[in-house]
Amino acid sequence: MKVLDARLTESQIQNMQEDELEKDLVLIGVVGSADKMQEDVRSCVSEFIRAGIKVWIVTGDKDSTAKAVGYNSGILSPEREIL
């Protein structure tokens, strides 16, 4: 069984190869959380875009999370450019 040292920094973990992290791994506990988006975000964003207002997402989060929020909120769509 592989044990990750709890003293590893996030940077050290990110620099490890996926196969180092995901091979022979036993999960002892897993926690996940998500902030719920407010009800009218998607319709508000759509109205802003139709009105010609430029809408941006600026985040320090992971690329995949930012894209998911963008698509769920209506800020991103397949025809819009992602910078």
Backbone bond lengths (Angstrom), bond angles and torsions (degrees), N, CA, C in turn:
res aa  C-N    CA-C-N  psi(-1)  N-CA   C-N-CA  omega(-1)  CA-C   N-CA-C  phi
1 M - - - 1.441 - - 1.524 108.41 -
2 K 1.337 116.55 137.55 1.455 122.37 178.82 1.522 108.98 -92.44
3 V 1.308 116.58 137.25 1.461 122.09 177.80 1.522 107.72 -123.02
4 L 1.330 116.28 126.32 1.459 119.96 176.05 1.518 108.41 -85.81
5 D 1.288 115.60 135.61 1.463 121.40 178.72 1.525 108.84 -68.75
6 A 1.312 117.64 124.04 1.467 122.37 -178.37 1.518 111.95 -63.99
7 R 1.328 117.23 -15.45 1.465 120.37 -179.73 1.524 112.58 -84.81
8 L 1.335 117.98 -4.59 1.459 119.96 178.11 1.523 109.31 -63.60
9 T 1.324 115.80 138.79 1.460 119.52 176.96 1.518 109.11 -82.17
10 E 1.327 115.98 162.65 1.466 120.31 177.61 1.522 110.35 -58.00
11 S 1.329 116.75 -39.22 1.458 121.96 179.19 1.529 111.20 -61.86
12 Q 1.329 117.39 -43.39 1.461 121.16 178.99 1.534 110.63 -64.27
13 I 1.312 116.34 -41.37 1.466 120.02 179.49 1.522 110.23 -65.38
14 Q 1.348 117.49 -42.48 1.462 120.90 179.88 1.523 111.61 -63.56
15 N 1.335 117.47 -29.93 1.458 121.04 -179.06 1.531 113.23 -80.20
16 M 1.337 117.22 -11.57 1.461 120.09 178.19 1.527 108.81 -75.33
17 Q 1.292 116.42 148.05 1.448 121.43 178.10 1.533 109.16 -71.10
18 E 1.347 116.32 148.44 1.465 119.82 179.83 1.521 112.12 -54.89
19 D 1.331 116.69 -40.14 1.461 118.64 -177.70 1.525 111.80 -67.47
20 E 1.346 117.97 -24.90 1.462 120.57 174.83 1.522 110.76 -70.06
21 L 1.323 116.41 -36.03 1.461 121.24 -175.50 1.525 112.90 -84.67
22 E 1.315 117.49 -34.69 1.458 120.82 -169.07 1.520 114.83 -102.26
23 K 1.305 118.47 0.80 1.455 121.09 -178.34 1.526 109.39 -96.50
24 D 1.320 116.73 130.65 1.467 122.76 178.43 1.528 112.40 55.84
25 L 1.308 116.84 37.85 1.457 122.03 -177.68 1.521 110.16 -94.68
26 V 1.303 116.74 133.02 1.466 122.89 175.97 1.525 107.00 -113.67
27 L 1.326 116.57 121.47 1.460 120.11 179.84 1.520 109.54 -84.25
28 I 1.311 115.61 126.84 1.458 120.99 177.91 1.519 109.31 -92.34
29 G 1.306 117.45 -33.92 1.458 122.40 178.71 1.514 109.48 -163.15
30 V 1.307 116.57 147.00 1.456 121.51 -179.03 1.518 108.23 -135.80
31 V 1.325 116.15 136.42 1.454 121.25 178.08 1.519 108.04 -129.27
32 G 1.294 116.54 138.06 1.457 121.15 175.98 1.514 109.11 -138.18
33 S 1.311 115.86 149.86 1.458 119.17 176.51 1.512 108.74 -146.74
34 A 1.307 115.44 155.97 1.459 120.22 178.43 1.521 108.78 -147.33
35 D 1.314 114.80 137.81 1.455 119.45 173.18 1.521 107.43 -83.13
36 K 1.326 116.09 132.23 1.460 118.97 178.15 1.523 109.36 -81.53
37 M 1.327 114.21 139.42 1.444 119.93 178.16 1.533 108.82 -77.20
38 Q 1.298 116.48 142.62 1.465 119.49 178.42 1.521 110.09 -65.39
39 E 1.330 115.44 154.40 1.471 122.39 -170.92 1.525 115.42 -53.15
40 D 1.319 117.90 -50.53 1.466 120.27 -169.50 1.524 114.82 -95.55
41 V 1.317 117.65 14.57 1.466 120.02 -176.83 1.521 110.96 -58.24
42 R 1.319 116.73 -49.81 1.471 120.32 -176.19 1.536 111.83 -59.33
43 S 1.339 117.50 -45.72 1.471 119.75 -179.04 1.530 111.12 -68.64
44 C 1.330 117.52 -36.95 1.470 120.27 177.44 1.524 110.73 -63.84
45 V 1.331 116.45 -45.83 1.463 120.71 179.28 1.523 110.01 -60.77
46 S 1.326 117.46 -42.90 1.473 121.08 178.63 1.523 111.19 -59.61
47 E 1.333 116.70 -42.39 1.467 120.60 178.63 1.526 111.02 -64.66
48 F 1.323 117.37 -41.85 1.462 120.55 178.06 1.524 110.43 -60.08
49 I 1.328 116.41 -46.09 1.470 121.08 -177.95 1.527 110.05 -64.23
50 R 1.342 116.91 -44.33 1.479 120.08 177.75 1.528 111.30 -61.93
51 A 1.331 117.94 -31.11 1.469 122.21 179.47 1.523 112.24 -80.01
52 G 1.338 116.77 -2.55 1.460 120.45 178.66 1.518 114.10 85.96
53 I 1.323 117.05 11.25 1.462 120.79 178.02 1.524 108.50 -80.84
54 K 1.324 116.29 130.44 1.461 120.00 178.39 1.520 108.65 -76.98
55 V 1.323 116.50 130.62 1.460 122.58 -178.25 1.521 107.84 -118.54
56 W 1.334 115.98 130.40 1.456 121.76 -178.30 1.518 109.83 -124.79
57 I 1.340 115.57 152.46 1.458 121.62 168.16 1.521 105.52 -111.61
58 V 1.310 116.41 125.71 1.457 121.19 174.17 1.517 106.08 -121.69
59 T 1.322 116.53 119.70 1.454 119.96 -175.57 1.513 110.83 -145.91
60 G 1.292 115.76 152.12 1.455 121.14 173.26 1.509 110.39 -101.34
61 D 1.329 116.04 7.24 1.453 121.03 -176.85 1.524 110.42 -79.38
62 K 1.320 116.34 177.65 1.458 120.90 178.15 1.525 109.78 -63.75
63 D 1.312 115.20 150.33 1.461 122.66 180.00 1.526 111.21 -54.11
64 S 1.325 116.74 -46.15 1.466 120.30 -176.63 1.531 111.56 -65.08
65 T 1.328 117.54 -36.79 1.463 120.76 178.27 1.520 110.48 -68.19
66 A 1.321 116.33 -44.79 1.468 120.59 179.59 1.527 110.47 -60.47
67 K 1.331 117.41 -42.00 1.471 120.48 178.42 1.519 111.04 -64.29
68 A 1.333 117.64 -42.56 1.464 120.72 179.56 1.525 110.63 -61.17
69 V 1.339 117.09 -44.94 1.468 120.69 177.58 1.528 109.77 -62.43
70 G 1.316 116.64 -42.82 1.467 120.84 179.72 1.518 112.79 -60.12
71 Y 1.320 117.32 -45.99 1.467 120.65 179.79 1.525 111.30 -69.67
72 N 1.335 117.58 -40.91 1.466 120.75 -179.73 1.521 112.65 -66.73
73 S 1.327 116.73 -30.25 1.464 120.18 -179.22 1.520 112.42 -87.53
74 G 1.330 116.71 -11.60 1.456 119.85 -178.47 1.515 113.43 87.84
75 I 1.338 117.17 0.85 1.459 119.80 177.72 1.528 110.01 -69.36
76 L 1.313 116.47 -38.93 1.465 121.53 177.87 1.515 110.30 -103.20
77 S 1.301 114.35 148.75 1.465 121.26 172.51 1.524 106.21 -149.33
78 P 1.322 117.63 163.05 1.470 119.35 -177.47 1.537 113.63 -56.77
79 E 1.340 117.32 -27.82 1.470 118.84 -178.27 1.523 113.47 -88.79
80 R 1.315 118.87 -5.35 1.465 122.31 179.17 1.528 110.49 -93.05
81 E 1.330 115.26 144.68 1.469 121.51 179.74 1.528 110.65 -78.39
82 I 1.319 116.19 136.06 1.450 122.06 174.28 1.527 107.46 -104.05
83 L 1.317 116.44 121.74 1.464 120.93 -179.18 1.502 111.28 -89.24
